[in-house]
């Protein structure tokens, strides 16, 4: 009997390139047929065949309070009843801007947009307009959306002038991006010594989540801040994933680092398309209509998306929210690691706040190269075994996972027990 997932995927490929509207959804990395979801509630999702899964993807991070939290759904329904959008200012936009600036000390001014890609693209443009420079620095394995200058990968050297990693990206644009190794403070120092006065901005995921989960070394964060200050470059923390996910003050609060600009998304939209960028007042005032750096968006600050975000941000401010979230993530990673080791499997895991990483490796990776050395074949095998057991993990060995406040201790224990049964039969 053909599954409804397969039928939908077959039909989708006739009208949608690859059958999906974002590449990782296609399961190309892990193989098999992608799931088509029809419902989510709390920590669970149901696919087109009606099978229930414990969800550790959470729409790639936004569902920090779980699916269909009644407060969020109620806020969306109220906002929608008053209008789906106006293309004009609303009081809720101001409420969101004030809240973001209150919760994140580095934000003096903020502008709302609709996606993380839009936020990072504009933050780069703003940094270039503010500094009058063209070069940007990013790190291999960090993803900042699909704008041209950020779709660049590194070669084997410590300092690599980028080559496009996507067809359609002009080499002339890629050449303005320097790609360095994540967590390599010495490499960053060399790059600034060579081209520091050309660098408009350094953009970085303070906790990398797009090459699996990689945490920053303290000396790396210190070098980022000190070198940008010394050379007059703009330090951009891409907190689209980590913002309100690792702590109430994001990774900048968790690690006590103050950026010049910040990009936000995911949790701040509560599951709907909403994002933002903000930071120092003198930089933000370069934006039109005050300054010469242009940015606009018809759906920016959409009232329904803002309502979902405000309701979600109210929930995460409850006492003990992040402590409980971190406990669930730690329970999961420690339990899976203990199970794998009990069965003699090379495996490790770690978590930061409500994010976690799973690695078929003896040691936790600290760089893109170390992530790439993990056993991808073993991950793919584990992914499909867990999927069959009703556990939905990210369909790639190079993506972080997420827990929500809706996950209970019993949910985590059940997940660990299913993994233990899989590891028991591992050959």
C-alpha positions as CSV (number, residue, x, y, z in Angstrom):
1,X,0.0,0.0,0.0
2,X,1.5,3.3,-1.1
3,X,1.8,5.9,1.7
4,X,0.1,9.3,1.4
5,X,3.5,10.8,2.0
6,X,4.8,9.2,-1.2
7,X,1.8,10.1,-3.2
8,X,2.1,13.7,-2.2
9,X,5.8,13.8,-2.9
10,X,5.3,12.3,-6.3
11,X,2.7,14.9,-7.2
12,X,4.7,17.7,-5.7
13,X,7.6,17.0,-7.9
14,X,5.5,17.8,-11.0
15,X,5.0,21.4,-9.9
16,X,7.7,22.2,-7.3
17,X,11.4,21.8,-8.0
18,X,12.5,18.7,-6.1
19,X,9.0,18.5,-4.7
20,X,9.9,20.8,-1.8
21,X,10.0,24.5,-1.1
22,X,13.3,24.4,0.9
23,X,16.0,21.9,0.0
24,X,16.7,20.1,3.3
25,X,13.0,19.0,3.4
26,X,13.7,16.7,0.4
27,X,15.5,14.1,2.5
28,X,18.3,14.0,-0.1
29,X,20.9,13.9,2.7
30,X,19.4,10.9,4.5
31,X,17.5,9.2,1.7
32,X,13.9,8.2,1.6
33,X,10.6,10.0,1.2
34,X,10.0,13.3,3.0
35,X,7.1,13.4,5.5
36,X,4.2,15.7,4.7
37,X,2.8,16.9,8.0
38,X,-0.9,17.7,8.6
39,X,-1.1,18.5,12.3
40,X,1.0,19.5,15.3
41,X,0.1,19.7,18.9
42,X,2.5,20.2,21.8
43,X,5.6,18.0,21.3
44,X,4.0,15.9,18.5
45,X,3.4,16.1,14.8
46,X,1.3,13.8,12.6
47,X,2.1,13.0,9.0
48,X,-0.2,12.5,6.0
49,X,-0.6,8.8,6.9
50,X,-1.8,9.8,10.4
51,X,1.4,8.5,12.2
52,X,2.4,10.5,15.3
53,X,6.0,11.5,15.9
54,X,7.8,13.2,18.9
55,X,9.1,16.3,17.2
56,X,12.7,17.5,17.7
57,X,12.7,19.8,14.7
58,X,10.0,22.2,15.8
59,X,9.8,23.9,12.4
60,X,13.6,24.4,12.7
61,X,13.5,26.2,16.0
62,X,10.5,28.5,16.3
63,X,8.1,26.2,18.1
64,X,9.8,26.7,21.5
65,X,6.4,26.5,23.3
66,X,5.4,23.5,21.2
67,X,2.9,23.3,18.4
68,X,-0.5,25.1,18.6
69,X,0.0,26.6,22.1
70,X,-3.4,28.0,23.0
71,X,-2.0,31.4,23.9
72,X,-0.3,31.8,20.5
73,X,-3.2,30.4,18.5
74,X,-5.6,32.8,20.4
75,X,-3.4,35.8,19.7
76,X,-3.2,34.9,16.0
77,X,-7.0,34.5,15.8
78,X,-7.6,37.8,17.4
79,X,-5.1,39.6,15.2
80,X,-6.5,38.0,12.0
81,X,-10.0,39.0,12.9
82,X,-8.9,42.6,12.9
83,X,-7.1,42.4,9.5
84,X,-4.4,40.2,7.9
85,X,-2.2,43.2,7.0
86,X,-2.2,46.9,6.2
87,X,1.2,47.8,4.8
88,X,1.1,50.6,7.3
89,X,2.3,51.1,10.9
90,X,0.5,49.3,13.7
91,X,0.8,49.6,17.5
92,X,1.8,46.0,17.7
93,X,5.0,46.7,15.7
94,X,6.0,49.3,18.3
95,X,5.2,46.8,21.1
96,X,7.5,44.2,19.5
97,X,10.3,46.8,18.9
98,X,10.1,48.0,22.5
99,X,10.1,44.4,23.8
100,X,13.1,43.3,21.7
101,X,15.1,46.4,22.8
102,X,14.3,45.7,26.4
103,X,15.2,42.0,26.3
104,X,18.4,42.3,24.3
105,X,20.7,45.0,25.7
106,X,22.7,45.4,22.5
107,X,19.5,46.6,20.6
108,X,19.1,50.4,20.7
109,X,16.9,50.4,17.5
110,X,15.4,47.6,15.5
111,X,13.6,47.1,12.2
112,X,11.1,44.3,11.6
113,X,11.3,42.2,8.4
114,X,9.8,38.9,7.3
115,X,12.7,36.3,7.1
116,X,16.1,35.6,8.5
117,X,17.6,35.9,5.0
118,X,16.2,39.3,4.7
119,X,17.5,40.3,8.1
120,X,21.1,39.1,7.4
121,X,21.1,40.5,3.9
122,X,20.1,43.9,5.1
123,X,22.5,43.9,8.1
124,X,25.4,43.3,5.7
125,X,24.2,46.2,3.4
126,X,23.8,48.4,6.4
127,X,27.3,47.6,7.7
128,X,28.7,48.4,4.3
129,X,26.8,51.7,4.1
130,X,27.9,52.6,7.6
131,X,31.6,51.8,7.1
132,X,32.0,52.7,3.4
133,X,33.8,49.3,3.0
134,X,32.9,46.3,0.9
135,X,34.6,43.2,2.3
136,X,32.7,40.9,4.7
137,X,34.0,37.9,6.8
138,X,32.0,34.8,7.5
139,X,32.9,31.3,8.8
140,X,32.8,28.0,7.0
141,X,29.8,26.0,8.1
142,X,27.8,29.0,9.2
143,X,24.6,29.7,7.2
144,X,23.2,33.2,7.1
145,X,20.5,32.8,4.5
146,X,20.7,32.6,0.7
147,X,21.7,36.1,-0.4
148,X,24.5,36.1,-2.9
149,X,27.4,37.3,-0.8
150,X,26.7,34.8,1.9
151,X,26.5,31.7,-0.2
152,X,30.3,31.3,-0.2
153,X,32.4,28.4,1.1
154,X,36.1,28.1,2.0
155,X,39.0,26.2,0.5
156,X,41.6,24.5,2.5
157,X,43.6,27.5,3.6
158,X,43.2,29.5,6.8
159,X,42.4,32.6,4.8
160,X,40.4,32.0,1.6
161,X,38.9,34.6,-0.7
162,X,35.6,33.0,-1.5
163,X,34.3,31.1,-4.5
164,X,30.6,30.8,-5.1
165,X,29.0,27.7,-3.5
166,X,25.8,28.2,-5.5
167,X,25.3,28.6,-9.3
168,X,24.0,32.1,-10.1
169,X,26.3,33.8,-7.5
170,X,28.7,36.1,-9.5
171,X,32.3,35.5,-8.8
172,X,32.8,39.2,-8.4
173,X,30.3,39.2,-5.5
174,X,31.8,36.1,-3.9
175,X,35.3,37.6,-4.1
176,X,34.2,40.3,-1.5
177,X,33.6,37.5,1.1
178,X,36.4,36.1,3.1
179,X,35.7,32.7,4.6
180,X,37.6,31.6,7.7
181,X,37.5,28.6,10.0
182,X,35.0,28.7,12.9
183,X,36.6,28.9,16.3
184,X,40.0,29.8,14.9
185,X,40.9,33.0,16.7
186,X,44.5,33.0,15.2
187,X,43.1,32.8,11.7
188,X,40.8,35.7,12.4
189,X,43.7,37.8,13.6
190,X,45.7,37.0,10.5
191,X,42.8,38.0,8.3
192,X,42.4,41.4,10.0
193,X,46.2,41.9,9.8
194,X,46.0,41.4,6.0
195,X,42.8,43.1,5.1
196,X,41.4,44.7,8.3
197,X,40.8,48.1,6.8
198,X,38.8,46.6,4.0
199,X,36.4,44.7,6.3
200,X,33.0,46.2,6.7
201,X,31.6,43.4,8.9
202,X,32.1,40.0,10.4
203,X,29.0,37.9,10.6
204,X,28.9,34.8,12.7
205,X,26.4,32.4,14.3
206,X,27.4,32.7,18.0
207,X,26.4,29.1,18.3
208,X,26.6,27.4,15.0
209,X,23.5,25.4,14.2
210,X,23.7,24.8,10.5
211,X,26.7,22.4,10.5
212,X,25.1,20.6,13.4
213,X,25.6,22.2,16.8
214,X,29.1,23.7,17.3
215,X,29.7,25.9,20.4
216,X,32.1,28.9,20.4
217,X,35.4,28.9,22.2
218,X,35.8,31.9,24.6
219,X,39.0,33.1,22.9
220,X,37.1,33.1,19.5
221,X,34.4,35.3,20.8
222,X,36.9,37.6,22.5
223,X,38.8,37.9,19.2
224,X,35.7,38.7,17.3
225,X,34.8,41.6,19.6
226,X,38.3,43.0,20.1
227,X,39.3,42.9,16.4
228,X,36.1,44.4,15.1
229,X,36.5,47.3,17.6
230,X,40.2,47.7,16.8
231,X,39.6,47.9,13.0
232,X,36.3,49.7,13.0
233,X,34.4,46.7,11.5
234,X,30.8,45.9,12.4
235,X,30.3,42.7,14.4
236,X,27.0,41.0,13.4
237,X,25.7,38.2,15.5
238,X,23.3,36.1,13.5
239,X,20.9,35.1,16.2
240,X,18.1,34.0,13.8
241,X,18.4,30.5,15.4
242,X,19.9,31.3,18.9
243,X,17.8,34.4,19.7
244,X,15.4,33.5,22.6
245,X,16.3,29.8,22.0
246,X,19.5,29.4,24.1
247,X,18.4,32.0,26.7
248,X,16.1,35.0,27.2
249,X,19.0,37.3,26.1
250,X,20.0,35.0,23.3
251,X,23.6,33.8,22.8
252,X,24.9,37.4,23.4
253,X,23.6,37.2,26.9
254,X,24.6,33.5,27.4
255,X,28.2,34.2,26.4
256,X,28.3,37.9,27.5
257,X,29.4,39.4,24.1
258,X,28.0,42.7,22.8
259,X,27.6,42.9,19.0
260,X,27.1,46.0,16.9
261,X,24.2,44.5,15.0
262,X,22.0,41.4,15.6
263,X,19.7,39.5,13.3
264,X,16.7,37.7,14.7
265,X,14.0,35.3,13.5
266,X,12.3,32.0,14.3
267,X,11.3,32.2,18.0
268,X,10.4,35.9,17.7
269,X,7.8,34.9,15.1
270,X,6.3,32.1,17.1
271,X,6.0,29.9,14.0
272,X,4.9,32.6,11.5
273,X,7.2,34.6,9.1
274,X,8.8,37.3,11.2
275,X,12.4,38.5,11.7
276,X,14.3,41.6,12.7
277,X,17.7,43.2,12.7
278,X,18.9,45.9,15.1
279,X,21.7,47.2,17.2
280,X,23.6,50.5,17.7
281,X,21.6,53.6,17.2
282,X,24.3,55.3,15.1
283,X,24.4,52.4,12.7
284,X,20.6,51.9,12.5
285,X,20.1,55.6,11.7
286,X,21.8,55.0,8.4
287,X,18.6,53.2,7.2
288,X,16.1,54.9,5.0
289,X,14.1,57.1,5.5
290,X,16.7,58.6,7.9
291,X,19.8,57.6,5.9
292,X,21.0,56.4,2.5
293,X,20.8,52.6,3.1
294,X,17.6,51.4,1.5
295,X,15.4,48.6,2.8
296,X,11.7,48.0,2.5
297,X,9.2,45.2,2.8
298,X,5.4,45.1,2.2
299,X,4.9,42.4,4.8
300,X,7.4,43.8,7.4
301,X,5.8,43.9,10.8
302,X,2.7,41.9,9.6
303,X,0.2,42.1,12.5
304,X,-0.6,38.4,12.5
305,X,3.0,37.4,12.6
306,X,3.8,40.0,15.3
307,X,0.9,38.7,17.4
308,X,2.3,35.2,17.3
309,X,5.7,36.5,18.2
310,X,4.5,38.6,21.1
311,X,2.5,35.7,22.6
312,X,5.5,33.4,22.3
313,X,7.9,36.0,23.9
314,X,5.5,36.4,26.7
315,X,5.6,32.7,27.4
316,X,9.4,32.5,27.4
317,X,9.6,35.2,30.1
318,X,7.9,33.0,32.6
319,X,10.0,32.1,35.7
320,X,12.1,29.1,35.1
321,X,11.2,28.7,31.5
322,X,14.8,28.4,30.2
323,X,16.0,26.3,33.2
324,X,13.3,23.7,32.4
325,X,14.1,23.9,28.7
326,X,17.8,23.3,29.2
327,X,17.1,20.4,31.6
328,X,15.0,18.6,28.9
329,X,17.8,19.1,26.3
330,X,20.4,17.9,28.8
331,X,18.3,14.9,29.7
332,X,18.0,14.0,26.1
333,X,21.7,14.4,25.2
334,X,23.0,12.7,28.3
335,X,20.6,9.8,27.9
336,X,21.3,9.1,24.3
337,X,25.1,9.3,24.9
338,X,24.9,6.9,27.9
339,X,22.8,4.5,25.8
340,X,25.2,4.5,22.8
341,X,28.3,4.1,25.0
342,X,26.6,1.2,26.8
343,X,26.4,-0.6,23.5
344,X,29.9,0.4,22.4
345,X,28.9,2.9,19.7
346,X,31.1,6.0,18.9
347,X,28.6,8.7,19.7
348,X,28.4,12.0,21.6
349,X,26.0,14.9,22.1
350,X,25.7,18.3,23.6
351,X,23.2,21.0,24.2
352,X,22.9,24.8,24.8
353,X,19.6,26.0,26.1
354,X,17.0,24.4,24.0
355,X,19.3,23.4,21.1
356,X,21.2,20.1,20.8
357,X,23.6,18.3,18.6
358,X,24.1,14.6,18.0
359,X,27.3,13.3,16.5
360,X,28.5,9.8,15.6
361,X,32.0,10.6,16.7
362,X,34.1,10.0,19.8
363,X,34.5,13.7,20.5
364,X,32.3,16.7,20.2
365,X,33.3,18.7,17.1
366,X,34.5,22.3,17.4
367,X,34.8,23.1,13.7
368,X,33.4,22.4,10.3
369,X,36.2,20.0,9.4
370,X,35.5,18.0,12.6
371,X,31.8,17.9,11.9
372,X,32.5,16.6,8.4
373,X,34.6,13.8,9.9
374,X,31.6,12.4,11.8
375,X,30.0,9.2,10.6
376,X,27.3,10.4,8.3
377,X,26.3,6.9,7.3
378,X,25.7,5.9,10.9
379,X,23.6,9.1,11.4
380,X,21.4,8.3,8.4
381,X,20.8,4.8,9.7
382,X,19.9,6.1,13.1
383,X,17.6,8.8,11.7
384,X,15.5,6.3,9.7
385,X,15.4,3.8,12.7
386,X,14.2,6.6,14.9
387,X,11.7,7.8,12.3
388,X,10.3,4.3,12.1
389,X,10.0,4.3,15.9
390,X,8.0,7.6,15.8
391,X,10.8,10.1,16.6
392,X,11.3,13.0,14.1
393,X,14.9,14.3,14.1
394,X,16.3,16.8,11.6
395,X,16.8,15.0,8.3
396,X,20.5,15.8,8.0
397,X,23.6,15.1,10.0
398,X,24.5,18.8,9.7
399,X,21.6,20.4,11.5
400,X,21.0,21.1,15.2
401,X,17.9,19.8,16.9
402,X,15.4,21.5,19.3
403,X,13.4,20.7,22.3
404,X,10.3,22.7,23.4
405,X,8.6,23.4,26.7
406,X,6.0,21.0,25.6
407,X,8.4,18.0,25.8
408,X,7.9,16.2,29.1
409,X,10.4,14.1,31.0
410,X,8.3,11.1,29.9
411,X,8.7,12.2,26.3
412,X,12.5,12.3,26.6
413,X,12.6,9.0,28.5
414,X,10.6,7.3,25.8
415,X,12.9,8.8,23.1
416,X,16.0,7.5,24.9
417,X,14.3,4.0,25.3
418,X,13.6,3.9,21.6
419,X,17.2,4.8,20.8
420,X,18.5,2.2,23.3
421,X,16.5,-0.5,21.5
422,X,18.0,0.6,18.2
423,X,21.6,0.7,19.6
424,X,21.0,-2.8,21.1
425,X,20.7,-4.2,17.7
426,X,23.4,-2.1,16.2
427,X,26.0,-4.2,14.2
